[in-house]
Amino acid sequence: LEGTVHAEGTLLIGKQAQVKATIEAGTVICQGNIYGNIIAKEKINLLSPGFIDGTLTTPKFSVETGGRFNGQVSMNQQSSIKP
């Protein structure tokens, strides 16, 4: 998938997924590969064997053992997404 993704709720990126996109969502759960910037209103969970390369803006960010991240994280109490 390439482009822009907007989701109000939870966006799940499965193990086989290759995503090159700007993502805005409530929650992002990643087990695949994401190349791009992510804005999450609630949280981002990076699970094994997932990989994220980009800039993250979220109040909560967790990385499971085996998950890989390259980039920057801005952990604001309120993200840029307005309810």
Backbone bond lengths (Angstrom), bond angles and torsions (degrees), N, CA, C in turn:
res aa  C-N    CA-C-N  psi(-1)  N-CA   C-N-CA  omega(-1)  CA-C   N-CA-C  phi
1 L - - - 1.444 - - 1.521 108.86 -
2 E 1.328 116.91 133.76 1.461 122.77 174.61 1.513 109.27 -130.85
3 G 1.330 116.92 141.54 1.459 119.85 177.31 1.510 112.59 135.74
4 T 1.333 115.97 -136.47 1.458 123.35 -178.75 1.519 108.69 -127.47
5 V 1.338 116.20 137.71 1.464 121.61 -179.84 1.527 108.37 -123.47
6 H 1.337 116.90 127.35 1.464 123.14 174.77 1.526 107.74 -121.91
7 A 1.334 116.53 126.06 1.463 120.85 178.42 1.530 108.61 -142.09
8 E 1.324 116.30 137.22 1.463 120.49 178.11 1.528 111.78 -77.37
9 G 1.325 116.70 -37.51 1.462 121.68 -175.32 1.518 111.96 -99.48
10 T 1.338 115.10 -132.01 1.465 122.29 -176.19 1.515 110.33 -95.97
11 L 1.334 115.42 133.50 1.459 122.65 175.32 1.521 107.37 -111.24
12 L 1.336 116.59 119.78 1.462 122.16 179.65 1.523 109.03 -105.85
13 I 1.317 116.25 122.22 1.459 122.97 176.46 1.526 106.41 -102.86
14 G 1.334 116.93 109.50 1.463 122.30 -175.20 1.519 113.63 -72.54
15 K 1.329 116.20 169.94 1.467 123.46 -174.46 1.520 113.84 -56.96
16 Q 1.314 118.45 -35.52 1.469 121.40 -176.50 1.531 112.67 -89.95
17 A 1.313 118.85 -3.93 1.469 122.12 -173.55 1.520 112.69 -74.45
18 Q 1.327 114.95 141.03 1.460 124.07 172.86 1.526 105.99 -122.88
19 V 1.330 117.99 110.10 1.455 121.91 -174.80 1.528 109.26 -119.87
20 K 1.334 115.84 124.74 1.467 122.53 172.87 1.515 105.38 -118.70
21 A 1.350 116.26 94.61 1.463 119.00 -170.98 1.522 111.38 -161.11
22 T 1.315 114.26 163.04 1.451 122.66 165.38 1.526 105.24 -92.76
23 I 1.325 116.38 127.61 1.468 121.16 -174.36 1.521 109.80 -120.10
24 E 1.336 115.65 132.85 1.463 122.74 170.56 1.523 106.82 -127.52
25 A 1.344 116.26 123.69 1.464 120.24 -177.41 1.524 109.58 -156.70
26 G 1.327 114.98 169.99 1.458 120.09 174.13 1.523 110.27 -69.96
27 T 1.343 115.44 -55.14 1.461 123.23 178.33 1.516 108.35 -133.87
28 V 1.339 116.69 139.45 1.465 121.48 175.46 1.519 107.76 -120.54
29 I 1.344 116.01 124.94 1.462 122.48 175.57 1.523 106.13 -115.93
30 C 1.324 116.54 121.05 1.462 120.55 -173.78 1.525 111.96 -120.49
31 Q 1.347 115.29 122.56 1.461 121.87 170.09 1.524 110.78 -116.63
32 G 1.334 116.49 -10.45 1.463 122.01 -179.98 1.513 110.21 -101.96
33 N 1.343 116.42 -145.30 1.459 122.06 -178.64 1.520 110.24 -117.43
34 I 1.342 115.47 128.60 1.460 121.48 175.85 1.517 108.09 -122.60
35 Y 1.327 115.28 127.95 1.457 123.10 174.38 1.521 106.37 -119.16
36 G 1.322 117.59 105.54 1.457 120.99 -178.29 1.513 111.06 149.91
37 N 1.315 115.03 177.84 1.455 121.32 -177.29 1.527 110.87 -89.46
38 I 1.342 114.98 143.83 1.465 120.93 -178.30 1.524 109.07 -127.34
39 I 1.331 115.73 131.44 1.461 122.16 170.38 1.522 106.18 -117.70
40 A 1.334 116.54 117.66 1.466 121.45 -179.67 1.525 109.21 -120.73
41 K 1.324 116.04 125.61 1.465 121.40 -178.07 1.530 111.43 -67.49
42 E 1.336 117.23 -35.80 1.466 120.45 -175.81 1.528 113.03 -106.31
43 K 1.365 116.98 -57.36 1.466 118.67 -176.97 1.526 111.04 -168.02
44 I 1.343 114.07 164.12 1.455 122.65 171.95 1.525 107.19 -126.50
45 N 1.331 116.27 126.17 1.465 122.17 176.03 1.522 107.81 -114.23
46 L 1.323 116.65 118.89 1.456 122.44 176.89 1.521 107.88 -102.56
47 L 1.321 116.02 110.66 1.459 121.93 -176.09 1.523 110.59 -102.75
48 S 1.322 116.90 157.84 1.458 122.30 176.30 1.521 109.07 -69.84
49 P 1.298 120.82 136.84 1.469 130.14 3.39 1.529 112.60 -98.70
50 G 1.328 118.02 34.10 1.460 122.40 -173.13 1.510 114.73 -63.36
51 F 1.344 114.84 159.30 1.460 122.84 178.98 1.523 108.38 -142.11
52 I 1.331 116.30 131.82 1.460 121.79 174.70 1.519 108.10 -125.88
53 D 1.343 115.28 130.81 1.459 122.34 175.24 1.521 106.83 -124.83
54 G 1.341 117.24 104.04 1.456 119.78 -178.24 1.514 111.78 165.67
55 T 1.311 115.29 -171.11 1.459 122.85 179.00 1.522 108.87 -102.28
56 L 1.337 116.20 128.45 1.457 122.17 -177.67 1.519 110.19 -111.06
57 T 1.326 116.53 137.58 1.462 122.61 173.18 1.526 106.31 -126.95
58 T 1.335 115.88 114.69 1.459 121.13 -174.95 1.529 109.66 -165.90
59 P 1.339 118.02 150.27 1.466 118.59 175.75 1.537 113.45 -75.93
60 K 1.352 117.67 -23.74 1.470 121.17 -178.79 1.525 109.30 -136.34
61 F 1.348 116.32 133.81 1.462 121.66 -179.78 1.522 108.43 -139.82
62 S 1.331 116.46 125.91 1.464 120.02 178.04 1.520 109.27 -129.15
63 V 1.336 114.41 145.64 1.464 121.51 178.71 1.519 108.22 -126.48
64 E 1.329 115.97 118.55 1.458 121.95 175.99 1.526 108.85 -74.57
65 T 1.322 117.62 150.76 1.459 121.39 174.96 1.516 108.88 -54.95
66 G 1.333 116.41 127.03 1.457 121.60 -177.36 1.518 112.97 101.98
67 G 1.332 117.20 -17.16 1.466 121.44 174.37 1.524 108.75 -77.16
68 R 1.343 116.43 147.59 1.464 120.29 -178.04 1.525 109.84 -126.60
69 F 1.341 115.72 139.41 1.460 121.21 -177.85 1.516 110.03 -136.92
70 N 1.333 116.01 135.73 1.459 122.49 175.13 1.521 106.99 -133.12
71 G 1.326 118.34 116.56 1.455 120.03 179.27 1.512 112.12 150.54
72 Q 1.339 115.38 -150.88 1.457 122.26 -178.65 1.524 109.82 -126.63
73 V 1.340 114.64 150.57 1.460 120.23 178.05 1.524 108.87 -126.29
74 S 1.330 116.18 131.01 1.455 122.74 172.15 1.522 106.39 -113.89
75 M 1.339 116.19 114.22 1.463 120.06 -176.36 1.529 109.47 -107.48
76 N 1.317 114.25 84.18 1.467 121.33 177.36 1.515 108.57 -86.25
77 Q 1.329 115.68 154.05 1.457 118.82 175.65 1.513 110.26 -66.95
78 Q 1.319 117.61 -34.06 1.457 122.52 176.49 1.516 106.59 -124.45
79 S 1.321 117.71 127.66 1.453 121.00 -179.99 1.529 110.31 -81.15
80 S 1.311 116.68 -179.67 1.463 122.79 -177.30 1.523 112.81 -73.14
81 I 1.342 118.53 -15.23 1.463 121.27 -179.21 1.526 109.35 -78.26
82 K 1.291 116.50 128.67 1.465 120.93 176.82 1.531 109.30 -92.60
83 P 1.353 117.80 139.18 1.468 119.79 -179.42 1.517 112.53 -64.58
